[in-house]
Amino acid sequence: MHAPPWGHHPLVTDARRFTLATASAAADSGDEEVARWVGDFLASRGSDNAVLAAALAQEPHWWFGPVQVPLPDLERLAGPEDDALCDIDPEEWHEDVDAMHGSIDDGWEPPPLLAEWQDDRLVLQDGNHRHEALARAGETHAWTLVYFPSLDARDRFAARSLEELRLNGMRP
């Protein structure tokens, strides 16, 4: 039996609670509210990443986004590839990604991905399946929440991101 698309999957019980709109609203309220949104999302059955939620709760982080990030700029940590840090069974990976891809085709907008700014790289800590499903759907960018170890790192990243948007004609 084939699993139903993720936007309608019984495990995604909080599909309306964890959206781009709710992540954006949390961001408008500041870092503490983003951290709360992220922790709740990671602990939900839709993400099932309570270990990362607990790790992030151990110390403060500074957040940027949700922001559109080119998919190739995000380094996936999980997948069926031999060199993936978090190896996932290929059959399970493809089944989950196919279901999400089908949901995207049906109009589902996945929650923002979660990336860590690490040594001038965006490391995808949560959303590896969503990343792959978006790529298969032909998307070039993904809404992403990025977290940083310091306010200074976040501010440098934000300034660079805003300048790139301006240079690309996407910001005055």
SENUGU-636499 format. One record per residue: residue in one letter; residue number from 1; z, y, x of N, C-alpha, C in turn. Coordinates in Angstrom, 1 decimal, m for minus. Layout:
residues N
{res A n NUM nc3 Z nc2 Y nc1 X cac3 Z cac2 Y cac1 X cc3 Z cc2 Y cc1 X}
...
END
This chain:
residues 172
{res M n 1 nc3 0.0 nc2 m1.2 nc1 0.8 cac3 0.0 cac2 0.0 cac1 0.0 cc3 0.0 cc2 1.2 cc1 0.9}
{res H n 2 nc3 m0.8 nc2 2.2 nc1 0.5 cac3 m1.0 cac2 3.4 cac1 1.3 cc3 0.1 cc2 4.4 cc1 0.8}
{res A n 3 nc3 0.7 nc2 5.1 nc1 1.8 cac3 1.8 cac2 6.1 cac1 1.4 cc3 1.1 cc2 7.3 cc1 0.8}
{res P n 4 nc3 1.8 nc2 7.9 nc1 m0.2 cac3 1.3 cac2 9.1 cac1 m0.8 cc3 1.2 cc2 10.3 cc1 0.2}
{res P n 5 nc3 0.3 nc2 11.2 nc1 m0.1 cac3 0.3 cac2 12.4 cac1 0.8 cc3 1.6 cc2 13.0 cc1 1.0}
{res W n 6 nc3 1.9 nc2 13.6 nc1 2.2 cac3 3.2 cac2 14.2 cac1 2.5 cc3 3.6 cc2 15.3 cc1 1.6}
{res G n 7 nc3 2.7 nc2 16.1 nc1 1.1 cac3 3.1 cac2 17.2 cac1 0.2 cc3 3.7 cc2 16.6 cc1 m1.1}
{res H n 8 nc3 3.4 nc2 15.3 nc1 m1.4 cac3 3.9 cac2 14.6 cac1 m2.6 cc3 4.7 cc2 13.4 cc1 m2.2}
{res H n 9 nc3 5.0 nc2 13.2 nc1 m1.0 cac3 5.7 cac2 12.1 cac1 m0.5 cc3 7.2 cc2 12.1 cc1 m1.0}
{res P n 10 nc3 7.7 nc2 11.0 nc1 m1.4 cac3 9.1 cac2 11.0 cac1 m1.9 cc3 10.1 cc2 11.4 cc1 m0.9}
{res L n 11 nc3 9.8 nc2 11.3 nc1 0.4 cac3 10.8 cac2 11.7 cac1 1.5 cc3 10.8 cc2 13.2 cc1 1.6}
{res V n 12 nc3 9.8 nc2 13.9 nc1 1.2 cac3 9.7 cac2 15.4 cac1 1.3 cc3 10.3 cc2 16.0 cc1 0.0}
{res T n 13 nc3 11.7 nc2 15.9 nc1 m0.1 cac3 12.3 cac2 16.3 cac1 m1.3 cc3 12.6 cc2 17.8 cc1 m1.3}
{res D n 14 nc3 12.4 nc2 18.5 nc1 m0.1 cac3 12.7 cac2 19.9 cac1 0.0 cc3 11.4 cc2 20.7 cc1 0.2}
{res A n 15 nc3 10.3 nc2 20.2 nc1 m0.3 cac3 9.0 cac2 20.8 cac1 0.0 cc3 8.9 cc2 22.3 cc1 m0.3}
{res R n 16 nc3 9.6 nc2 22.7 nc1 m1.4 cac3 9.6 cac2 24.1 cac1 m1.8 cc3 10.7 cc2 24.9 cc1 m1.0}
{res R n 17 nc3 11.6 nc2 24.2 nc1 m0.5 cac3 12.7 cac2 24.9 cac1 0.3 cc3 12.3 cc2 25.3 cc1 1.7}
{res F n 18 nc3 11.5 nc2 24.5 nc1 2.3 cac3 11.1 cac2 24.7 cac1 3.7 cc3 9.6 cc2 25.0 cc1 3.8}
{res T n 19 nc3 9.3 nc2 26.2 nc1 3.6 cac3 7.9 cac2 26.7 cac1 3.6 cc3 7.7 cc2 27.9 cc1 4.6}
{res L n 20 nc3 6.5 nc2 28.3 nc1 4.8 cac3 6.3 cac2 29.5 cac1 5.6 cc3 7.0 cc2 30.7 cc1 5.0}
{res A n 21 nc3 6.9 nc2 30.8 nc1 3.7 cac3 7.6 cac2 31.9 cac1 3.0 cc3 9.1 cc2 31.9 cc1 3.2}
{res T n 22 nc3 9.7 nc2 30.8 nc1 3.1 cac3 11.2 cac2 30.8 cac1 3.3 cc3 11.6 cc2 30.9 cc1 4.8}
{res A n 23 nc3 10.7 nc2 30.4 nc1 5.7 cac3 11.0 cac2 30.7 cac1 7.1 cc3 10.8 cc2 32.2 cc1 7.5}
{res S n 24 nc3 9.8 nc2 32.8 nc1 6.9 cac3 9.6 cac2 34.2 cac1 7.1 cc3 10.7 cc2 35.1 cc1 6.5}
{res A n 25 nc3 11.2 nc2 34.7 nc1 5.4 cac3 12.4 cac2 35.4 cac1 4.8 cc3 13.6 cc2 35.3 cc1 5.7}
{res A n 26 nc3 13.8 nc2 34.1 nc1 6.2 cac3 14.9 cac2 33.9 cac1 7.2 cc3 14.7 cc2 34.8 cc1 8.4}
{res A n 27 nc3 13.5 nc2 34.8 nc1 8.9 cac3 13.2 cac2 35.7 cac1 10.1 cc3 13.5 cc2 37.1 cc1 9.8}
{res D n 28 nc3 13.2 nc2 37.6 nc1 8.6 cac3 13.4 cac2 39.0 cac1 8.2 cc3 14.9 cc2 39.3 cc1 8.2}
{res S n 29 nc3 15.7 nc2 38.3 nc1 8.1 cac3 17.2 cac2 38.4 cac1 8.0 cc3 17.8 cc2 38.3 cc1 9.4}
{res G n 30 nc3 17.1 nc2 37.9 nc1 10.4 cac3 17.6 cac2 37.9 cac1 11.8 cc3 17.8 cc2 36.5 cc1 12.4}
{res D n 31 nc3 18.2 nc2 36.4 nc1 13.6 cac3 18.3 cac2 35.2 cac1 14.4 cc3 19.2 cc2 34.2 cc1 13.8}
{res E n 32 nc3 20.4 nc2 34.6 nc1 13.3 cac3 21.4 cac2 33.7 cac1 12.7 cc3 20.8 cc2 33.0 cc1 11.5}
{res E n 33 nc3 20.1 nc2 33.7 nc1 10.6 cac3 19.5 cac2 33.1 cac1 9.4 cc3 18.3 cc2 32.2 cc1 9.8}
{res V n 34 nc3 17.6 nc2 32.5 nc1 10.8 cac3 16.5 cac2 31.6 cac1 11.3 cc3 17.2 cc2 30.3 cc1 11.8}
{res A n 35 nc3 18.2 nc2 30.4 nc1 12.6 cac3 18.9 cac2 29.3 cac1 13.1 cc3 19.4 cc2 28.4 cc1 12.0}
{res R n 36 nc3 19.9 nc2 29.0 nc1 10.9 cac3 20.4 cac2 28.2 cac1 9.8 cc3 19.3 cc2 27.5 cc1 9.1}
{res W n 37 nc3 18.1 nc2 28.2 nc1 8.9 cac3 16.9 cac2 27.6 cac1 8.3 cc3 16.5 cc2 26.5 cc1 9.1}
{res V n 38 nc3 16.3 nc2 26.7 nc1 10.4 cac3 15.9 cac2 25.6 cac1 11.3 cc3 16.8 cc2 24.4 cc1 11.3}
{res G n 39 nc3 18.1 nc2 24.6 nc1 11.4 cac3 19.1 cac2 23.5 cac1 11.3 cc3 19.0 cc2 22.8 cc1 10.0}
{res D n 40 nc3 18.9 nc2 23.5 nc1 8.9 cac3 18.8 cac2 22.8 cac1 7.6 cc3 17.5 cc2 22.0 cc1 7.5}
{res F n 41 nc3 16.4 nc2 22.6 nc1 8.0 cac3 15.1 cac2 21.9 cac1 8.0 cc3 15.1 cc2 20.6 cc1 8.8}
{res L n 42 nc3 15.6 nc2 20.8 nc1 10.1 cac3 15.6 cac2 19.6 cac1 11.0 cc3 16.5 cc2 18.5 cc1 10.5}
{res A n 43 nc3 17.6 nc2 18.8 nc1 9.7 cac3 18.4 cac2 17.8 cac1 9.2 cc3 17.9 cc2 17.2 cc1 7.9}
{res S n 44 nc3 16.9 nc2 17.8 nc1 7.3 cac3 16.3 cac2 17.3 cac1 6.0 cc3 15.5 cc2 16.1 cc1 6.2}
{res R n 45 nc3 15.3 nc2 15.4 nc1 5.1 cac3 14.5 cac2 14.1 cac1 5.2 cc3 13.1 cc2 14.4 cc1 5.5}
{res G n 46 nc3 12.6 nc2 15.6 nc1 5.3 cac3 11.2 cac2 16.0 cac1 5.6 cc3 11.0 cc2 16.1 cc1 7.1}
{res S n 47 nc3 12.0 nc2 16.4 nc1 7.9 cac3 11.8 cac2 16.5 cac1 9.3 cc3 12.5 cc2 15.3 cc1 10.0}
{res D n 48 nc3 13.7 nc2 15.0 nc1 9.5 cac3 14.5 cac2 13.9 cac1 10.1 cc3 14.7 cc2 14.0 cc1 11.6}
{res N n 49 nc3 15.1 nc2 15.2 nc1 12.0 cac3 15.3 cac2 15.5 cac1 13.4 cc3 16.7 cc2 16.1 cc1 13.6}
{res A n 50 nc3 17.7 nc2 15.4 nc1 13.1 cac3 19.1 cac2 15.9 cac1 13.1 cc3 19.6 cc2 16.0 cc1 14.6}
{res V n 51 nc3 19.1 nc2 15.2 nc1 15.5 cac3 19.5 cac2 15.3 cac1 16.9 cc3 19.2 cc2 16.7 cc1 17.5}
{res L n 52 nc3 17.9 nc2 17.1 nc1 17.2 cac3 17.5 cac2 18.4 cac1 17.7 cc3 18.3 cc2 19.5 cc1 17.0}
{res A n 53 nc3 18.6 nc2 19.4 nc1 15.7 cac3 19.4 cac2 20.3 cac1 15.0 cc3 20.8 cc2 20.5 cc1 15.6}
{res A n 54 nc3 21.4 nc2 19.4 nc1 16.0 cac3 22.7 cac2 19.4 cac1 16.6 cc3 22.6 cc2 20.0 cc1 18.0}
{res A n 55 nc3 21.6 nc2 19.7 nc1 18.7 cac3 21.4 cac2 20.3 cac1 20.1 cc3 21.3 cc2 21.8 cc1 20.0}
{res L n 56 nc3 20.4 nc2 22.3 nc1 19.1 cac3 20.2 cac2 23.7 cac1 18.9 cc3 21.5 cc2 24.5 cc1 18.5}
{res A n 57 nc3 22.3 nc2 23.8 nc1 17.8 cac3 23.6 cac2 24.4 cac1 17.3 cc3 24.6 cc2 24.6 cc1 18.3}
{res Q n 58 nc3 24.4 nc2 24.0 nc1 19.5 cac3 25.4 cac2 24.0 cac1 20.6 cc3 25.5 cc2 25.4 cc1 21.2}
{res E n 59 nc3 24.4 nc2 26.1 nc1 21.2 cac3 24.4 cac2 27.4 cac1 21.9 cc3 23.4 cc2 28.3 cc1 21.2}
{res P n 60 nc3 23.6 nc2 29.7 nc1 21.3 cac3 22.7 cac2 30.6 cac1 20.7 cc3 21.3 cc2 30.6 cc1 21.3}
{res H n 61 nc3 20.3 nc2 30.8 nc1 20.4 cac3 18.9 cac2 31.0 cac1 20.8 cc3 18.4 cc2 32.2 cc1 20.2}
{res W n 62 nc3 17.3 nc2 32.7 nc1 20.8 cac3 16.6 cac2 33.9 cac1 20.2 cc3 15.3 cc2 33.4 cc1 19.7}
{res W n 63 nc3 14.9 nc2 33.9 nc1 18.5 cac3 13.7 cac2 33.4 cac1 17.8 cc3 12.6 cc2 34.4 cc1 17.7}
{res F n 64 nc3 11.4 nc2 33.9 nc1 17.6 cac3 10.2 cac2 34.8 cac1 17.4 cc3 9.3 cc2 34.0 cc1 16.4}
{res G n 65 nc3 8.9 nc2 34.7 nc1 15.4 cac3 8.0 cac2 34.1 cac1 14.4 cc3 8.7 cc2 34.0 cc1 13.0}
{res P n 66 nc3 8.0 nc2 33.3 nc1 12.1 cac3 6.8 cac2 32.5 cac1 12.4 cc3 5.6 cc2 33.4 cc1 12.8}
{res V n 67 nc3 4.9 nc2 32.8 nc1 13.8 cac3 3.7 cac2 33.5 cac1 14.4 cc3 2.6 cc2 32.4 cc1 14.5}
{res Q n 68 nc3 1.4 nc2 32.9 nc1 14.3 cac3 0.2 cac2 32.0 cac1 14.5 cc3 0.0 cc2 31.7 cc1 16.0}
{res V n 69 nc3 0.0 nc2 30.4 nc1 16.4 cac3 m0.2 cac2 30.0 cac1 17.8 cc3 m1.4 cc2 29.1 cc1 17.8}
{res P n 70 nc3 m2.3 nc2 29.3 nc1 18.8 cac3 m3.4 cac2 28.4 cac1 18.9 cc3 m2.9 cc2 27.0 cc1 19.2}
{res L n 71 nc3 m3.4 nc2 26.0 nc1 18.5 cac3 m3.0 cac2 24.6 cac1 18.6 cc3 m3.0 cc2 24.1 cc1 20.1}
{res P n 72 nc3 m4.1 nc2 24.5 nc1 20.9 cac3 m4.1 cac2 24.0 cac1 22.3 cc3 m3.0 cc2 24.6 cc1 23.1}
{res D n 73 nc3 m2.3 nc2 25.7 nc1 22.7 cac3 m1.3 cac2 26.3 cac1 23.5 cc3 0.1 cc2 25.6 cc1 23.3}
{res L n 74 nc3 0.1 nc2 24.7 nc1 22.3 cac3 1.4 cac2 23.9 cac1 22.0 cc3 1.3 cc2 22.5 cc1 22.7}
{res E n 75 nc3 2.3 nc2 22.3 nc1 23.5 cac3 2.3 cac2 21.0 cac1 24.2 cc3 3.1 cc2 20.0 cc1 23.4}
{res R n 76 nc3 2.4 nc2 19.0 nc1 22.9 cac3 3.1 cac2 17.9 cac1 22.1 cc3 4.0 cc2 17.1 cc1 23.0}
{res L n 77 nc3 5.1 nc2 16.7 nc1 22.5 cac3 6.0 cac2 15.8 cac1 23.2 cc3 6.0 cc2 14.4 cc1 22.6}
{res A n 78 nc3 5.5 nc2 14.3 nc1 21.4 cac3 5.5 cac2 13.0 cac1 20.7 cc3 4.1 cc2 12.6 cc1 20.3}
{res G n 79 nc3 3.9 nc2 11.3 nc1 20.3 cac3 2.6 cac2 10.7 cac1 19.8 cc3 2.4 cc2 9.3 cc1 20.4}
{res P n 80 nc3 1.3 nc2 8.7 nc1 20.1 cac3 1.0 cac2 7.4 cac1 20.5 cc3 0.5 cc2 7.3 cc1 21.9}
{res E n 81 nc3 0.2 nc2 8.4 nc1 22.6 cac3 m0.3 cac2 8.4 cac1 23.9 cc3 0.6 cc2 7.7 cc1 24.9}
{res D n 82 nc3 0.1 nc2 7.1 nc1 25.9 cac3 0.9 cac2 6.5 cac1 26.9 cc3 1.8 cc2 7.4 cc1 27.7}
{res D n 83 nc3 1.4 nc2 8.7 nc1 27.9 cac3 2.2 cac2 9.6 cac1 28.6 cc3 3.1 cc2 10.5 cc1 27.7}
{res A n 84 nc3 3.2 nc2 10.2 nc1 26.4 cac3 4.0 cac2 11.0 cac1 25.5 cc3 5.5 cc2 10.8 cc1 25.9}
{res L n 85 nc3 6.3 nc2 11.8 nc1 25.9 cac3 7.7 cac2 11.7 cac1 26.2 cc3 8.4 cc2 10.9 cc1 25.1}
{res C n 86 nc3 8.0 nc2 11.1 nc1 23.9 cac3 8.6 cac2 10.4 cac1 22.7 cc3 7.4 cc2 9.5 cc1 22.2}
{res D n 87 nc3 7.4 nc2 8.3 nc1 22.6 cac3 6.4 cac2 7.4 cac1 22.2 cc3 6.6 cc2 6.9 cc1 20.8}
{res I n 88 nc3 5.5 nc2 7.0 nc1 20.0 cac3 5.5 cac2 6.6 cac1 18.6 cc3 4.5 cc2 5.5 cc1 18.4}
{res D n 89 nc3 4.9 nc2 4.5 nc1 17.7 cac3 4.0 cac2 3.4 cac1 17.4 cc3 2.6 cc2 3.9 cc1 16.9}
{res P n 90 nc3 1.5 nc2 3.5 nc1 17.5 cac3 0.2 cac2 4.1 cac1 17.0 cc3 m0.1 cc2 3.9 cc1 15.5}
{res E n 91 nc3 0.3 nc2 2.7 nc1 15.0 cac3 0.0 cac2 2.5 cac1 13.5 cc3 0.8 cc2 3.5 cc1 12.7}
{res E n 92 nc3 2.1 nc2 3.6 nc1 13.0 cac3 3.0 cac2 4.6 cac1 12.3 cc3 2.5 cc2 6.0 cc1 12.4}
{res W n 93 nc3 2.1 nc2 6.4 nc1 13.7 cac3 1.6 cac2 7.7 cac1 13.9 cc3 0.4 cc2 8.0 cc1 13.1}
{res H n 94 nc3 m0.6 nc2 7.2 nc1 13.1 cac3 m1.8 cac2 7.4 cac1 12.4 cc3 m1.6 cc2 7.4 cc1 10.9}
{res E n 95 nc3 m0.8 nc2 6.6 nc1 10.4 cac3 m0.5 cac2 6.5 cac1 9.0 cc3 0.1 cc2 7.8 cc1 8.5}
{res D n 96 nc3 1.1 nc2 8.3 nc1 9.3 cac3 1.8 cac2 9.5 cac1 8.9 cc3 0.9 cc2 10.8 cc1 9.0}
{res V n 97 nc3 0.1 nc2 10.8 nc1 10.1 cac3 m0.8 cac2 11.9 cac1 10.3 cc3 m1.9 cc2 11.9 cc1 9.2}
{res D n 98 nc3 m2.4 nc2 10.7 nc1 8.9 cac3 m3.5 cac2 10.7 cac1 7.9 cc3 m2.9 cc2 11.2 cc1 6.5}
{res A n 99 nc3 m1.7 nc2 10.8 nc1 6.2 cac3 m1.1 cac2 11.2 cac1 4.9 cc3 m0.9 cc2 12.7 cc1 4.9}
{res M n 100 nc3 m0.5 nc2 13.3 nc1 6.0 cac3 m0.3 cac2 14.8 cac1 6.1 cc3 m1.7 cc2 15.5 cc1 6.0}
{res H n 101 nc3 m2.6 nc2 14.9 nc1 6.7 cac3 m4.0 cac2 15.5 cac1 6.7 cc3 m4.5 cc2 15.5 cc1 5.3}
{res G n 102 nc3 m4.3 nc2 14.4 nc1 4.5 cac3 m4.7 cac2 14.4 cac1 3.1 cc3 m4.0 cc2 15.4 cc1 2.3}
{res S n 103 nc3 m2.7 nc2 15.7 nc1 2.6 cac3 m2.0 cac2 16.7 cac1 1.8 cc3 m2.5 cc2 18.1 cc1 2.2}
{res I n 104 nc3 m2.8 nc2 18.3 nc1 3.4 cac3 m3.4 cac2 19.6 cac1 3.8 cc3 m4.7 cc2 19.8 cc1 3.1}
{res D n 105 nc3 m5.5 nc2 18.8 nc1 3.0 cac3 m6.8 cac2 18.9 cac1 2.3 cc3 m6.6 cc2 19.2 cc1 0.8}
{res D n 106 nc3 m5.4 nc2 18.8 nc1 0.3 cac3 m5.1 cac2 19.0 cac1 m1.1 cc3 m4.3 cc2 20.3 cc1 m1.3}
{res G n 107 nc3 m4.2 nc2 21.1 nc1 m0.3 cac3 m3.6 cac2 22.5 cac1 m0.4 cc3 m2.2 cc2 22.6 cc1 0.1}
{res W n 108 nc3 m1.6 nc2 21.5 nc1 0.6 cac3 m0.2 cac2 21.6 cac1 1.1 cc3 m0.2 cc2 22.4 cc1 2.4}
{res E n 109 nc3 0.7 nc2 23.4 nc1 2.5 cac3 0.9 cac2 24.2 cac1 3.7 cc3 2.2 cc2 23.7 cc1 4.4}
{res P n 110 nc3 2.0 nc2 23.0 nc1 5.5 cac3 3.2 cac2 22.4 cac1 6.2 cc3 4.2 cc2 23.5 cc1 6.7}
{res P n 111 nc3 5.5 nc2 23.2 nc1 6.8 cac3 6.4 cac2 24.1 cac1 7.3 cc3 6.0 cc2 24.5 cc1 8.7}
{res P n 112 nc3 6.5 nc2 25.6 nc1 9.2 cac3 6.2 cac2 26.0 cac1 10.6 cc3 6.6 cc2 25.0 cc1 11.6}
{res L n 113 nc3 5.8 nc2 24.9 nc1 12.7 cac3 6.2 cac2 24.0 cac1 13.8 cc3 7.3 cc2 24.7 cc1 14.5}
{res L n 114 nc3 8.0 nc2 24.0 nc1 15.4 cac3 9.1 cac2 24.5 cac1 16.2 cc3 8.8 cc2 24.3 cc1 17.6}
{res A n 115 nc3 8.7 nc2 25.4 nc1 18.4 cac3 8.4 cac2 25.2 cac1 19.8 cc3 9.5 cc2 26.0 cc1 20.6}
{res E n 116 nc3 9.7 nc2 25.4 nc1 21.8 cac3 10.6 cac2 26.0 cac1 22.8 cc3 9.8 cc2 26.6 cc1 23.9}
{res W n 117 nc3 10.2 nc2 27.9 nc1 24.2 cac3 9.6 cac2 28.6 cac1 25.4 cc3 10.3 cc2 28.0 cc1 26.6}
{res Q n 118 nc3 9.5 nc2 27.4 nc1 27.5 cac3 10.1 cac2 26.6 cac1 28.6 cc3 9.1 cc2 26.8 cc1 29.8}
{res D n 119 nc3 9.5 nc2 27.6 nc1 30.8 cac3 8.7 cac2 27.8 cac1 32.0 cc3 7.3 cc2 28.3 cc1 31.7}
{res D n 120 nc3 7.2 nc2 29.3 nc1 30.8 cac3 5.9 cac2 29.9 cac1 30.4 cc3 5.0 cc2 28.9 cc1 29.7}
{res R n 121 nc3 5.7 nc2 28.0 nc1 29.0 cac3 4.9 cac2 27.0 cac1 28.2 cc3 5.6 cc2 26.9 cc1 26.8}
{res L n 122 nc3 4.8 nc2 26.6 nc1 25.8 cac3 5.3 cac2 26.4 cac1 24.5 cc3 5.3 cc2 24.8 cc1 24.2}
{res V n 123 nc3 6.6 nc2 24.3 nc1 24.3 cac3 6.8 cac2 22.9 cac1 24.2 cc3 7.2 cc2 22.6 cc1 22.7}
{res L n 124 nc3 6.4 nc2 21.8 nc1 22.1 cac3 6.5 cac2 21.5 cac1 20.7 cc3 7.7 cc2 20.5 cc1 20.5}
{res Q n 125 nc3 8.8 nc2 21.0 nc1 20.0 cac3 10.0 cac2 20.2 cac1 19.8 cc3 10.1 cc2 19.5 cc1 18.4}
{res D n 126 nc3 9.5 nc2 20.1 nc1 17.4 cac3 9.4 cac2 19.5 cac1 16.1 cc3 8.1 cc2 19.9 cc1 15.5}
{res G n 127 nc3 7.4 nc2 18.9 nc1 14.9 cac3 6.1 cac2 19.2 cac1 14.2 cc3 4.9 cc2 18.6 cc1 14.9}
{res N n 128 nc3 5.2 nc2 17.5 nc1 15.7 cac3 4.1 cac2 16.9 cac1 16.4 cc3 3.1 cc2 16.2 cc1 15.5}
{res H n 129 nc3 3.6 nc2 15.6 nc1 14.4 cac3 2.7 cac2 15.0 cac1 13.4 cc3 1.9 cc2 16.1 cc1 12.6}
{res R n 130 nc3 2.6 nc2 17.2 nc1 12.3 cac3 2.0 cac2 18.3 cac1 11.6 cc3 0.9 cc2 19.0 cc1 12.5}
{res H n 131 nc3 1.2 nc2 19.1 nc1 13.7 cac3 0.2 cac2 19.6 cac1 14.7 cc3 m1.1 cc2 18.8 cc1 14.7}
{res E n 132 nc3 m0.9 nc2 17.5 nc1 14.8 cac3 m2.1 cac2 16.6 cac1 14.8 cc3 m2.8 cc2 16.7 cc1 13.5}
{res A n 133 nc3 m2.1 nc2 16.7 nc1 12.4 cac3 m2.8 cac2 16.8 cac1 11.1 cc3 m3.5 cc2 18.1 cc1 10.9}
{res L n 134 nc3 m3.0 nc2 19.2 nc1 11.4 cac3 m3.7 cac2 20.5 cac1 11.3 cc3 m4.9 cc2 20.4 cc1 12.2}
{res A n 135 nc3 m4.9 nc2 19.9 nc1 13.3 cac3 m6.0 cac2 19.7 cac1 14.2 cc3 m7.1 cc2 18.9 cc1 13.5}
{res R n 136 nc3 m6.7 nc2 17.8 nc1 12.9 cac3 m7.7 cac2 16.9 cac1 12.2 cc3 m8.3 cc2 17.7 cc1 11.0}
{res A n 137 nc3 m7.6 nc2 18.6 nc1 10.4 cac3 m8.1 cac2 19.3 cac1 9.3 cc3 m9.0 cc2 20.5 cc1 9.7}
{res G n 138 nc3 m9.1 nc2 20.7 nc1 11.0 cac3 m10.0 cac2 21.7 cac1 11.5 cc3 m9.4 cc2 23.0 cc1 11.8}
{res E n 139 nc3 m8.0 nc2 23.1 nc1 11.6 cac3 m7.3 cac2 24.3 cac1 11.9 cc3 m7.3 cc2 24.6 cc1 13.4}
{res T n 140 nc3 m7.3 nc2 25.9 nc1 13.7 cac3 m7.3 cac2 26.3 cac1 15.1 cc3 m5.9 cc2 26.8 cc1 15.6}
{res H n 141 nc3 m5.1 nc2 27.2 nc1 14.6 cac3 m3.8 cac2 27.8 cac1 14.8 cc3 m2.7 cc2 27.2 cc1 13.9}
{res A n 142 nc3 m1.5 nc2 27.3 nc1 14.3 cac3 m0.4 cac2 26.8 cac1 13.4 cc3 0.7 cc2 27.8 cc1 13.4}
{res W n 143 nc3 1.3 nc2 28.0 nc1 12.2 cac3 2.5 cac2 28.8 cac1 12.1 cc3 3.6 cc2 28.2 cc1 12.8}
{res T n 144 nc3 4.2 nc2 28.9 nc1 13.7 cac3 5.2 cac2 28.4 cac1 14.6 cc3 6.4 cc2 29.3 cc1 14.7}
{res L n 145 nc3 7.6 nc2 28.7 nc1 14.7 cac3 8.8 cac2 29.4 cac1 15.1 cc3 9.1 cc2 29.0 cc1 16.6}
{res V n 146 nc3 9.3 nc2 30.0 nc1 17.4 cac3 9.5 cac2 29.8 cac1 18.9 cc3 10.9 cc2 30.3 cc1 19.2}
{res Y n 147 nc3 11.6 nc2 29.4 nc1 20.0 cac3 12.9 cac2 29.8 cac1 20.4 cc3 13.0 cc2 29.9 cc1 21.9}
{res F n 148 nc3 14.0 nc2 30.8 nc1 22.3 cac3 14.1 cac2 31.2 cac1 23.7 cc3 15.5 cc2 31.1 cc1 24.2}
{res P n 149 nc3 15.7 nc2 30.9 nc1 25.5 cac3 17.1 cac2 30.8 cac1 26.0 cc3 17.7 cc2 32.1 cc1 26.2}
{res S n 150 nc3 16.9 nc2 33.2 nc1 26.2 cac3 17.5 cac2 34.6 cac1 26.4 cc3 16.8 cc2 35.6 cc1 25.5}
{res L n 151 nc3 17.4 nc2 36.7 nc1 25.2 cac3 16.8 cac2 37.8 cac1 24.5 cc3 15.7 cc2 38.4 cc1 25.3}
{res D n 152 nc3 15.9 nc2 38.5 nc1 26.6 cac3 14.9 cac2 39.1 cac1 27.5 cc3 13.6 cc2 38.2 cc1 27.5}
{res A n 153 nc3 13.7 nc2 36.9 nc1 27.6 cac3 12.5 cac2 36.0 cac1 27.5 cc3 11.8 cc2 36.2 cc1 26.2}
{res R n 154 nc3 12.6 nc2 36.3 nc1 25.1 cac3 11.9 cac2 36.5 cac1 23.8 cc3 11.2 cc2 37.8 cc1 23.7}
{res D n 155 nc3 11.8 nc2 38.9 nc1 24.2 cac3 11.2 cac2 40.2 cac1 24.2 cc3 9.9 cc2 40.3 cc1 25.0}
{res R n 156 nc3 9.9 nc2 39.6 nc1 26.2 cac3 8.7 cac2 39.6 cac1 27.0 cc3 7.6 cc2 38.8 cc1 26.3}
{res F n 157 nc3 7.9 nc2 37.7 nc1 25.7 cac3 6.9 cac2 36.9 cac1 24.9 cc3 6.4 cc2 37.7 cc1 23.8}
{res A n 158 nc3 7.3 nc2 38.4 nc1 23.0 cac3 6.8 cac2 39.1 cac1 21.9 cc3 5.9 cc2 40.3 cc1 22.3}
{res A n 159 nc3 6.2 nc2 41.0 nc1 23.3 cac3 5.4 cac2 42.1 cac1 23.8 cc3 4.0 cc2 41.5 cc1 24.2}
{res R n 160 nc3 4.0 nc2 40.4 nc1 24.9 cac3 2.7 cac2 39.8 cac1 25.3 cc3 1.9 cc2 39.3 cc1 24.1}
{res S n 161 nc3 2.6 nc2 38.7 nc1 23.1 cac3 1.9 cac2 38.3 cac1 21.9 cc3 1.3 cc2 39.4 cc1 21.1}
{res L n 162 nc3 2.1 nc2 40.5 nc1 21.0 cac3 1.6 cac2 41.6 cac1 20.2 cc3 0.4 cc2 42.3 cc1 20.9}
{res E n 163 nc3 0.4 nc2 42.3 nc1 22.3 cac3 m0.7 cac2 42.9 cac1 23.0 cc3 m1.9 cc2 42.0 cc1 22.8}
{res E n 164 nc3 m1.8 nc2 40.7 nc1 22.8 cac3 m2.9 cac2 39.8 cac1 22.6 cc3 m3.5 cc2 40.0 cc1 21.2}
{res L n 165 nc3 m2.7 nc2 40.2 nc1 20.2 cac3 m3.2 cac2 40.5 cac1 18.9 cc3 m4.0 cc2 41.8 cc1 18.9}
{res R n 166 nc3 m3.4 nc2 42.8 nc1 19.5 cac3 m4.1 cac2 44.1 cac1 19.6 cc3 m5.5 cc2 44.0 cc1 20.3}
{res L n 167 nc3 m5.5 nc2 43.3 nc1 21.4 cac3 m6.8 cac2 43.1 cac1 22.1 cc3 m7.8 cc2 42.3 cc1 21.4}
{res N n 168 nc3 m7.3 nc2 41.4 nc1 20.5 cac3 m8.3 cac2 40.6 cac1 19.7 cc3 m8.6 cc2 41.3 cc1 18.3}
{res G n 169 nc3 m8.2 nc2 42.6 nc1 18.2 cac3 m8.5 cac2 43.3 cac1 17.0 cc3 m7.7 cc2 42.9 cc1 15.7}
{res M n 170 nc3 m6.6 nc2 42.2 nc1 16.0 cac3 m5.8 cac2 41.6 cac1 14.8 cc3 m4.6 cc2 42.5 cc1 14.6}
{res R n 171 nc3 m4.5 nc2 43.6 nc1 15.3 cac3 m3.3 cac2 44.5 cac1 15.2 cc3 m3.8 cc2 45.9 cc1 15.7}
{res P n 172 nc3 m3.4 nc2 46.9 nc1 15.0 cac3 m3.8 cac2 48.3 cac1 15.5 cc3 m3.2 cc2 48.7 cc1 16.8}
END
